Amino acid sequence: MKHSLYYKFVLGYLVFGLLGFMAIATVSERLMNAYLVEERAEAMYDEANLIASSYSSVYQGEKQDLSYAYPQLRAVAEFVKAEIWVVNRQGMVVVDSVLSARSGTVIEGFDPTATGNKSYSIGNYYGQFPYEVLSVSAPITGNYNTYGYVLVHLPVSQIWNVGNNSVNVVYISAAIIFVLSLIILLVFTKTVYFPLKKITEGANEYAAGNLEYHIELNSRDEMGYLAATLNYMSDELNKMEEYQRNFIANVSHDFRSPLTSIKGYLEAIIDGTIPPEMYEKYLTRVITETDRLTKLTQGMLTLNSLDSKGYLSRSNFDINRVIKDTAASFEGTCDGKNINFELTFSDTIQLVYADMGRIQQVLYNLIDNAIKFSHPNSTIYIQARIRNEKIFVSVKDTGAGIPKESVKKIWERFYKSDQSRGKDKKGTGLGLAIVKEIIQAHGENIDVISTEDVGTEFIFSLPRGVNL
């Protein structure tokens, strides 16, 4: 764009203005000259007829000679600034307004009918003038006969001079309009070119990786909207880049720890640091770390599938039954800590319209978290209640709770509070991120209420199903 769009536009504008001016000049000049010729020819023809009528009285028997009309001939010639001749039928000049300079001259090839339908002609009039003249003729008649003609000759240069003066007004007006139209170019430069230049600079900065660059453009038009959109895009990309850096760091951290343990145990077995009788113990730990890696990988694959659209397989199912079945799967774990479940339902059967497999995963993760952070000999409360067109599911424990500063971060991928790391060495930090992704994919919301050392409650909504 540096020397392309804008300069092409300016060049095109100037060429358009120049060609437009030339077209106006040419057309205006021709139209003006044609108009002036017609106008002067008509006026000269009227004067010629007036003079012809004066000379006609001689041939109609009235007592008047040619010298009597000569003063009138001179006066009219002075008035119209033209040369006037009276010629007979043979083409001989009888009277000339210019002191009889051409009197007695015979016009070779004289033909008064040569003009045809036109009342005038332009040329040197049978070679009588060294320059172009506008010539008109009027017949002198008497007693129903034509005895001669009155010829009026006006130099064309006089007409052109009048035309040029008139056309100059058009030229000046066109030039003023063109200069004023440059305001359009200035407006275009300020409202389009300069903003577009700033946007282009910003796009180049973004392409170079400088996502913190901000396009300074505050206009309230399409350019301003485009700049604001690009600024928003750069902010989002910058956040995404930051998230990717954190994601890689978290993945590296969570993968490095079990891999280091596995590598250390296996090297200790190979070099004999661990005696054969301890193999089973440490190989079991290797399997545990391998399970942790498998769980982490599965969680990442789950999040990846949640990021793609159209993965949900919705159907109507009884949420009460899913809650009961999921809670029953933790029976062995709960027995070890003497933890009980208290299930409360608004109705015997409560249908929801959702992806049953994904909702089972949500319940599993929430109940698993509740068990991990519950004290021994405690109760986990699970409720499902109807409210308008929604069913709200709650999983509440009376355990350690979540620190206030960590509540907003628990949904982030790989996030673990320090307390979580202390109590749950096998956790991946993906469980709650998966829960939130699944609920939001259903177009619903999930909230958390937690008080440290009191307990935590997760509440999410699902659309009610339809009885078929």
N, C-alpha and C positions, 0 to 999 in steps of 0.2 A: 504494500500500500504506500510505501515511501514515495515512489514516483509513478504511481499507477493510477488508482481510482480518482484521487482528488485532482491530480494534474490533468488527467484525461477529461474530467468534468470541466475544469477551468478552460482548457483548450477548446473543448467542444462548445462551451458557452461563448467564448470570444469568436470562434469561427461562425457560430450561429448569428451572433450580433453583427459581424462583418458582412456575411452573406445577406442577412436581413436588411442591413442598411443599403447594400448595393442594389438589392431587388427593389426596395422602396424608391431609391433614387432613380433607377432606370424606368420603372413603371410610372412613377409620378411625373418624370420629365416628359415621357411620351404622351401620357394622358393630358398633361397641362398644355403641351405644344399643340396637340390635336384640337383641344378645346379652344385655344387662342386662335388657331388658324380658322376654325369654323366661325368663331365669333367675329374676327376681323373681316373675313370674307363676306359674311352677311352684312356687316356695316358698310363695307366698301361697295357691295352690290346695290344697297339702298341709295348710296350717294351717286353711283353711276346711273341708276334709273332716274334720279332726280335731275341730273345734268342732261341725260338723254331726252327727258321730257321738255327741257328748255330748248334744245336744238330741234326738237320735232316740230315746234311752232313755225320754224322757217319753211319746212317742207309741207306744212298744212295750209300755206297761203297767207299767213299772217305777215305783217310788215316788221320783219326783224331779221338782221343779218348775223353772220357768225361772230363778228367782232363784238356784238352786243352781249353775247354770253361769255366772252373771254374773262372778264373780271370775276364772274361767278366761278369759272373754272379754276382760276388762280386761288380764290378764297377757299374753295373746297379742298384743293390740293394742299394748301398750307394747313388746313384744319386736320386733315387725315394723315398729314406728313407722307404723302404719296405723290407719284407722278401720274398725270392724267393726260391721255391722248384722245383726240377725236379722229377716227379714220373712216375713209369711205369704203365702199363695198370691195374695191380692188386692193385694199390694204395700204393705201397711201395715207400718211399722217397729215391731216388737214390742220389741226390745232394741237399745240403741245403746251402744257402748263409751265414748262421751263423755258420761258422766253423764246418760244418757237424754235428751240434748238433742233428738233427733229422734223419740223414742218417740211413737207415735200418728200420725206423719206418713204420709200415703198418697202413694206415688210414682205420679204420673200417667203412664199409658202403659207401666206396668211389664210387661216381656216377658222372662222369663229365657232364652228360646230365641233372642233376637235376635243373640247372638254366633255362632250357627251352629256350625261345626266348631271354632272357636277357644274356648279356655277363659277368655279374657279380652277386655276391651274398653278403649279409651282415649277419654276425653272427659269431659264434665261430668256424666255419668250422669243423664240425663233432667232436666237443669237443676238438680240438687241441689247442685252445687258451682260456685263462681265461677272455678275453675281446672280444668285437666285432671288427671284421676286415672286410675290403672290399676286396673281393677275386675275381680274374679274372683267367681264364685258357686259354691256347692256345695249340693245339695239336702238338705233334712232329711226323711228317710223313716222310716216306721214302719208295721208291719203292711201292707207292700206298697203304701203310699200316700205321696204327697209332700205334706207339711204346710207347708213353707216353704223358705226359703233363707237361707244364711249368705253375706253379701256383705262382701268385704274391699276397702277403697279406699285406695290409696297415691298421694300426690301425685307426679305425673310429674317435678316439679322435683327431687325427691330422687334419682330415678334419673339424671336429667341431671347432677346434681352429682357423683355417683359416676363417671358416664361421662366427664365433663370432667376429673376428676382422673386417670383412667386414660389418656385421650387426651393429656393434657398430657405424659405420659411419652413418648408416640409423637412429639409435636411436638418435644420437647427432643432426642430421639434423632435425628430427621430433621434438625434444625438442626445438631447436632454433625456428622453425616455430611456435610452440605452444606459446612460450614466446612472439614472435613478434605479434602473433594474439591477445595477451592481449591488444594491442593497440586498437583493435575494442571495447573491453569492456570499456576501458577508454573513447573512443569517445562516446560510448553509454551512459556512466554515465554522461558525461559533457553535451551532446546535447539532451538527452532524460530524464534521471532520475532526475537530478537536476532541470531542467525547469518544469518537471511534478510535482515534489515535491512542487515547488513554486506555481504552479497553484492550486494544491490540497489545500495548505494552504490558498490561496486566496478564493477558493470555500467554505472552512470551515468558513472563516471570514464572507463571504456574507451570509452563512446560519445562522450564529449567529447574523446577523443584522447589522454588521459593513460594510455598503455600501460605506464608504469613504476609505476603504483599497485599495491600489494600488499594483498590481503585478509588481514587478521590473524585467522585462524580455524584452530585446531589440534585441533579435536575429531576423534575417530576414529569418525565416523559418516557418514551420507549427506551431511550438510551440510558436514562437513569435506572429504569427497571432492569435492563440487561446488566448494568454494572452491579446493581444490588444482588442480582441472581448469581453473578460470577463470584462476588465476594462471599455470598452464602455457600456456594459450591466449594470455594477454597477453604472456608472454615470447616466444612464437613469433611473434606478430603484430609485436612490437617488432623482433625479428630480421628479419622479412620487410620491415618498413618501412625498416630500416637497409639491408637488401640492395637494396631498390628505389632508395633514394637513391644508393647506390654504383653500382648498375646504370646509372641515368640519367647519373651523372657520368662513368662510363667510356664509355658510348655517345657522350655529348656530346664527350668528349675524342677518341675514335677517329674520329668523323665530322668533327670540326672541323679536324683536321690535314690530311686530304686535300682537304677542301673549300676550305680556305684556300690550299693549293697550286694547286688548279685555278683558283680565282678570281684568284690572283696572276698565273699564267701567261697566262690569257686577257686580263686587263687590260693586261699588258705587251705582248701582241701587238697589242691594239686601239690603245693609245696610242703605238705605235711604238718602245717601249723595246727590244723584241726585233726585230731586223731580219728581213726575209723569208727570208733564207738560213738562219736559225736556227729557222724555224717547225717544221720536221719534228722537230727534236730536242725542243723543248718540248711540241709536241702529243703526241709519244710519251710524255712524262712525264705529260701530262694523262690519256692512255689508261691508263697504269700506275696512277695514283691512282684512276681510275674503276674499274679492275679490283679494286683494294683495297676500295673501297666495296661493289662487287658481292659480293666474297668475304665481307665483314663482314655484309652483309644476308643472304646465304645461310646463314651460320653462325647468325645469330639465328633465322632461320626454322626451321633444323634443330633448335635447342634448343627452340623453341616446339612443334614436332611431337613431340619427345621427352617434353615435359611432359604430353602427352595420352596416355591409356591406349588399348591395343588397336592401336597403330600397327605392331607387329612382324608380319612375314610369315615365319614359320619354315619351314624345310625341312631335309632332310638333304643335305649337300654335303661335298666333300673340301676340308678346310682347307689341305692341302698345295698344291693347285692354286691356290687363292685367294692364298696367300702368294707363290707363284712369279709369278703374273700381276701382282700389285700391285708386287712388287719390280722386275719388268721395265719397268713404266711410268716408273721413275726412271732408266732407262739413260742418257738424255741428261744429266740433272743430275749423275749420278755420274761420268760421263766427264770433266766439267769440273773436278772436284776429285780425280779418280783414286781414287774410293772403290769398294771391292768389297763384295759380299754373300757371306756364308757361311751356307748354309741347311742345317739339320740336322733330320731327321724320324725319329721312332721306327719308323714303318712306311711302306710304299709309299703306301698310301691310309689316310687318317684322317678318318672321317666325324664331323661335328659336326651338332647340331640347333640351328640359329639362323637369324637373318635375314641372308642372304648379303650383300645390299647394304649393310647397316649394318656388318657385320664388315669388309667391304672398306674402308669409311670409317674404321673404327678403325685398321686396318693402314696405310692411307694416311697418316693423321695422325701415327701413331707413327714410321713410316719417314721421313716428311718432317721431323719434328723431329730424328730421329737424324742425317740428312744435314746439316741446318742447323748443328748444333753439333759435327759431327765434323771432325777435322783432315784436311787433304789427305793423300792416300796412306795412308788408314786402312781398316779393315774394319768392317762392320756385321754382327753375328751375329743370325740369326733362327732360333729353334728351335720345334718343335712336338712335344711328348712326351705320352705317355699315362700317366695315374696314376689307377688305379681307374676310376671312371665319368666322369672329367673328362679334357679335353685342355688342357694348359697351353701357351700361346704366349708366347714371349719375344722382345723386340726390344732388342738391346744395342749400344751404341756405345762408343767409347773417346775421346770428345771432352771438352768443357769441364766436363761435369758440372753439377749444380745446387747452389747454395749451401745449406748446412744450414738456414738460417732461411727458405728459400723452398720447401723440399720440401712442406710441408703446404699451401701456398697455390697450388701450380701447378694444382689442380683448380678453382679459383675462376674464374668467368667474367670475361673481360677482364684477368685477372691476367697481368702480364709482369714478370719480374725485370729489374733494370737491365741485366744482362748480355744478356738476351734482346732488350731494346730496342736494344742496341748492335749485335747481330749480325743481328737480323731486323726491319728497318724495315717490312716488308710484313705482318708477322704481325698477327692480330686478337686474340689472347689467348683464343680460343674453342675451339681445337682439342682441348686436353686435357679441357676441360669437356664437350665433345661426346662424347669417348671414354668418360669415366666414366659419363655418362648412358646411353649405349648398352649398356655392359657391365652396369650395374645393372638396366637394363630387362630384360635376359636372366636376372636373378636371380643373377648371378655377381659376382666381385670383380676388381679390378685393383690391383696394388701397384707401387711404384717403389723401386729401390735406386740411390742415386747418391752418388758421391764427387767432390768438386770437383777438377778437373784430372785425373781418372782415367776417368770415364765414367758412363753412366746405363743402367739396365736397367728396362724395363717388362714386367711379367708379368701376364697375365690368363687366366682360365679360361673354358671353354665346355663345355656338356654333350655327351657322346658321342652320335653318331647311331646309328641302327639300320640294319643291312643288310637291304634288302627283297628 
